[in-house]
Amino acid sequence: MVRCQWKSCQWQKNTGFENTEKVTDDMEKGTFKSLSPFVKDDIIYVGGRVGNGLFSYDMRHPALLPRDDHISYLITPNMHERGHYGVATTAAKIRNRYWIVGVTSLAKKVKFRCVNCRAFNHKAETQLMANLPVERLAPFTPPFHFTACDYFGPIVVKVGRNKTTKHYGVIFTCLNTRAVHLEVAVDCSTMEFLQVLRRFFAIRGHPKLIQSDNGTQFVGAQRQLRRNGERLGER
């Protein structure tokens, strides 16, 4: 296919290579002198100093192809679509067999026109963030005065020699200083979370505000604490 393409190649005619017997002399004086080109079986190959290499002939002497030719426009998209590579990788894989003049710019054009690459590399829109809440910016407040908490896990715990059970970690973080306090919960029940809160209060004191998600243990603990407060005449 490459041989047939070279015989009908307009680029070859425009550069004066209709007579392939003179191609080496003409190219040594022109742009491709550094490629050390030579002709074999009516195909122009790239020369060099790796002729004694143990890899394939196509890697040692890739066929020289013009950039603005049909066969170049077939090879480049085919190589890119094998893995939707970047520009440098596509050019490197092509040059394992072919030396396309200006392959980097051709690979850029192919990548730009690739629908999958344009969708995958699409730049995400930036989000303008809102102001931080007051709890995050309160100066002169003790640690854990404004607190957030959540569960994480489960954590497999060994009990005795052969028995294992699941426990959960409870993380408390200060919204102002970002200090962290960790507790262990046996399960996700409301009563167990109340026990965790009791231990946290005993060490860190009573915070003014605790933020959490709508987990059942958090909602149940809020209701229980509210009922206890109403019984004592407090909120």
Backbone torsions as a table, in degrees:
resi	resn	phi	psi	omega
1	MET	NA	-41.8	179.0
2	VAL	-65.8	-38.3	-179.2
3	ARG	-65.1	-44.2	178.3
4	CYS	-64.6	-36.0	-179.8
5	GLN	-67.7	-37.6	179.5
6	TRP	-66.5	-34.3	-179.1
7	LYS	-67.6	-31.0	-179.0
8	SER	-106.3	15.0	-172.6
9	CYS	-77.7	121.1	179.4
10	GLN	-65.9	-34.1	179.4
11	TRP	-62.2	-36.7	178.1
12	GLN	-65.0	-39.8	179.7
13	LYS	-69.3	-38.9	-178.1
14	ASN	-68.0	-28.5	-178.9
15	THR	-95.1	3.3	175.6
16	GLY	82.6	27.9	-177.5
17	PHE	-106.0	28.4	177.7
18	GLU	-63.0	-33.1	176.3
19	ASN	-99.0	99.4	-174.0
20	THR	-68.1	-13.5	177.7
21	GLU	-67.7	-26.4	-178.6
22	LYS	-100.1	5.3	-172.6
23	VAL	-64.1	-37.9	-177.3
24	THR	-65.3	-45.6	179.8
25	ASP	-62.8	-40.7	-179.2
26	ASP	-69.3	-40.4	-177.3
27	MET	-72.9	-32.0	178.4
28	GLU	-63.8	-23.0	179.1
29	LYS	-94.7	-8.3	-172.9
30	GLY	-109.5	-150.7	-173.3
31	THR	-67.5	-30.3	-170.6
32	PHE	-98.5	26.4	-179.3
33	LYS	-63.0	-38.1	-177.9
34	SER	-68.5	-17.1	179.7
35	LEU	-85.4	-8.8	-179.0
36	SER	48.7	58.2	-174.6
37	PRO	-72.4	152.7	174.4
38	PHE	-146.5	162.2	-176.1
39	VAL	-109.5	132.4	176.4
40	LYS	-146.1	124.6	-179.8
41	ASP	55.5	42.3	178.1
42	ASP	64.2	21.5	176.6
43	ILE	-123.8	136.8	177.6
44	ILE	-88.5	123.2	-179.7
45	TYR	-112.0	157.7	174.2
46	VAL	-86.2	130.6	179.9
47	GLY	-86.1	-140.3	-179.9
48	GLY	128.5	-166.2	-175.5
49	ARG	-111.1	16.4	-177.3
50	VAL	-108.5	25.7	-178.5
51	GLY	-62.6	-25.3	-179.7
52	ASN	-94.6	10.2	179.4
53	GLY	-64.2	154.9	-178.0
54	LEU	-89.4	3.5	177.4
55	PHE	-92.4	-178.4	-170.5
56	SER	-66.5	161.6	-179.2
57	TYR	-65.1	-36.7	179.8
58	ASP	-64.5	-32.9	177.6
59	MET	-76.0	-35.2	178.4
60	ARG	-72.2	-40.9	-176.5
61	HIS	-135.3	81.3	178.3
62	PRO	-68.5	150.3	178.9
63	ALA	-71.6	136.5	180.0
64	LEU	-85.3	124.3	-177.8
65	LEU	-127.2	145.5	176.5
66	PRO	-73.5	156.8	-176.9
67	ARG	-74.6	-48.1	-173.3
68	ASP	-91.6	51.7	180.0
69	ASP	-127.0	157.6	-173.2
70	HIS	-62.1	-41.8	-176.6
71	ILE	-67.0	-31.9	176.6
72	SER	-67.6	-37.3	178.3
73	TYR	-73.4	-15.2	173.6
74	LEU	-87.3	-40.2	-176.5
75	ILE	-69.6	-45.5	-174.0
76	THR	-63.8	-50.6	177.1
77	PRO	-62.0	-36.7	179.7
78	ASN	-62.5	-42.9	179.0
79	MET	-69.1	-38.1	-179.5
80	HIS	-66.6	-40.5	-175.2
81	GLU	-74.3	-9.8	177.2
82	ARG	-66.5	-32.4	179.4
83	GLY	-146.6	6.9	-175.8
84	HIS	50.1	53.2	-177.8
85	TYR	-71.7	168.2	172.1
86	GLY	-75.1	-179.9	-176.0
87	VAL	-64.2	-48.6	-176.7
88	ALA	-64.5	-41.7	-179.4
89	THR	-67.0	-41.7	177.8
90	THR	-61.0	-44.8	179.2
91	ALA	-63.8	-40.6	-179.4
92	ALA	-65.8	-40.5	-179.8
93	LYS	-69.5	-35.6	177.1
94	ILE	-64.8	-40.3	-176.3
95	ARG	-74.6	-0.6	169.4
96	ASN	-69.7	-21.6	-179.8
97	ARG	-130.2	-30.7	-175.2
98	TYR	-132.2	147.0	174.0
99	TRP	-112.9	93.5	-180.0
100	ILE	-87.7	127.6	178.9
101	VAL	-65.3	126.0	-178.3
102	GLY	68.9	38.3	-176.1
103	VAL	-66.9	-28.8	-178.3
104	THR	-65.6	-47.0	178.6
105	SER	-66.5	-34.3	177.2
106	LEU	-67.7	-39.9	177.5
107	ALA	-66.0	-36.4	176.0
108	LYS	-61.9	-42.4	-179.5
109	LYS	-65.3	-41.1	180.0
110	VAL	-65.8	-43.0	179.5
111	LYS	-65.0	-38.3	179.7
112	PHE	-65.3	-33.9	-178.2
113	ARG	-86.4	-8.5	-178.3
114	CYS	-73.3	121.7	-176.9
115	VAL	-66.2	-42.5	-178.7
116	ASN	-64.4	-42.2	-179.6
117	CYS	-67.8	-37.8	179.6
118	ARG	-66.8	-36.7	178.3
119	ALA	-71.7	-39.8	-177.1
120	PHE	-72.2	-37.6	-176.7
121	ASN	-95.7	14.8	-178.7
122	HIS	-65.0	134.5	-178.5
123	LYS	-73.6	127.7	-179.9
124	ALA	-74.9	149.1	177.3
125	GLU	-71.8	144.6	179.1
126	THR	-88.2	141.8	-178.2
127	GLN	-101.4	129.3	175.0
128	LEU	-82.1	113.3	-174.3
129	MET	-78.4	147.9	179.3
130	ALA	-77.4	169.9	176.7
131	ASN	-65.6	148.2	177.6
132	LEU	-68.6	147.5	177.8
133	PRO	-67.5	164.4	-177.2
134	VAL	-61.2	-34.8	-177.9
135	GLU	-62.4	-27.1	-179.9
136	ARG	-81.2	-12.4	-172.8
137	LEU	-125.5	17.4	-176.2
138	ALA	-78.0	114.9	179.3
139	PRO	-83.5	160.7	173.4
140	PHE	58.5	36.2	175.2
141	THR	-115.3	144.6	179.9
142	PRO	-68.8	160.6	177.4
143	PRO	-58.8	144.6	178.6
144	PHE	65.2	18.0	173.4
145	HIS	-66.3	-37.5	170.0
146	PHE	-119.5	120.4	-168.5
147	THR	-127.8	148.5	169.8
148	ALA	-122.7	146.9	-178.5
149	CYS	-140.6	156.5	178.0
150	ASP	-163.3	160.1	176.0
151	TYR	-92.6	153.0	169.7
152	PHE	-144.4	157.6	-177.0
153	GLY	124.8	-158.1	8.6
154	PRO	-76.7	161.4	177.4
155	ILE	-114.9	124.1	-179.9
156	VAL	-77.8	124.3	-177.2
157	VAL	-118.7	134.9	178.6
158	LYS	-86.2	129.2	179.0
159	VAL	-118.5	115.7	-176.1
160	GLY	71.9	-147.6	-176.4
161	ARG	-92.5	-40.5	-170.1
162	ASN	-119.5	-5.2	-173.9
163	LYS	-105.0	140.2	175.6
164	THR	-127.1	152.9	177.9
165	THR	-143.7	171.1	-177.8
166	LYS	-109.7	129.0	171.5
167	HIS	-118.8	168.1	-178.4
168	TYR	-127.0	146.9	174.1
169	GLY	-95.0	144.3	177.2
170	VAL	-121.4	122.1	-178.0
171	ILE	-108.1	129.1	172.9
172	PHE	-112.8	130.3	-179.8
173	THR	-130.1	137.2	178.2
174	CYS	-76.2	126.1	-177.6
175	LEU	-69.6	-19.9	-176.6
176	ASN	-96.0	-51.0	-176.2
177	THR	-96.6	-11.9	-176.8
178	ARG	65.7	20.3	173.3
179	ALA	-65.9	153.0	-173.5
180	VAL	-124.7	138.2	173.7
181	HIS	-129.4	132.3	-176.8
182	LEU	-116.3	140.6	174.2
183	GLU	-133.6	164.9	178.8
184	VAL	-115.1	133.0	177.5
185	ALA	-116.4	137.4	-178.9
186	VAL	-71.6	-35.8	179.2
187	ASP	-149.8	-171.1	-177.7
188	CYS	-104.0	23.5	-178.6
189	SER	-78.7	164.3	178.9
190	THR	-66.4	-43.1	-178.2
191	MET	-63.8	-36.5	178.9
192	GLU	-68.1	-37.9	178.0
193	PHE	-67.7	-34.1	175.8
194	LEU	-64.2	-36.1	175.3
195	GLN	-66.6	-38.2	176.4
196	VAL	-63.4	-43.3	178.1
197	LEU	-61.7	-39.0	179.7
198	ARG	-62.3	-42.0	178.2
199	ARG	-67.4	-38.4	178.7
200	PHE	-65.1	-43.1	179.3
201	PHE	-63.8	-35.3	-177.9
202	ALA	-66.9	-28.1	-177.0
203	ILE	-96.5	-44.9	-171.6
204	ARG	-103.2	-8.6	-175.9
205	GLY	87.3	177.4	-177.7
206	HIS	-89.6	117.0	177.9
207	PRO	-74.9	159.6	176.9
208	LYS	-77.2	-32.1	-176.1
209	LEU	-145.9	136.6	173.3
210	ILE	-123.4	122.9	178.3
211	GLN	-105.3	143.2	178.2
212	SER	-157.4	177.0	172.9
213	ASP	-84.4	-169.4	-176.7
214	ASN	-95.5	38.3	175.0
215	GLY	-62.3	149.8	-175.2
216	THR	-61.2	-36.8	179.5
217	GLN	-68.1	-34.0	179.0
218	PHE	-71.7	-44.3	179.7
219	VAL	-65.4	-42.5	178.6
220	GLY	-64.5	-39.3	178.2
221	ALA	-65.9	-37.3	177.7
222	GLN	-62.7	-43.3	179.2
223	ARG	-64.9	-41.9	-179.4
224	GLN	-65.2	-43.3	178.7
225	LEU	-66.3	-35.3	178.9
226	ARG	-67.3	-40.5	177.5
227	ARG	-64.9	-40.6	178.3
228	ASN	-63.4	-38.5	178.8
229	GLY	-66.8	-37.6	179.2
230	GLU	-67.2	-33.7	178.2
231	ARG	-66.6	-33.5	179.4
232	LEU	-89.5	2.0	-179.0
233	GLY	76.6	24.2	-179.8
234	GLU	-125.5	167.1	174.0
235	ARG	-115.9	NA	NA
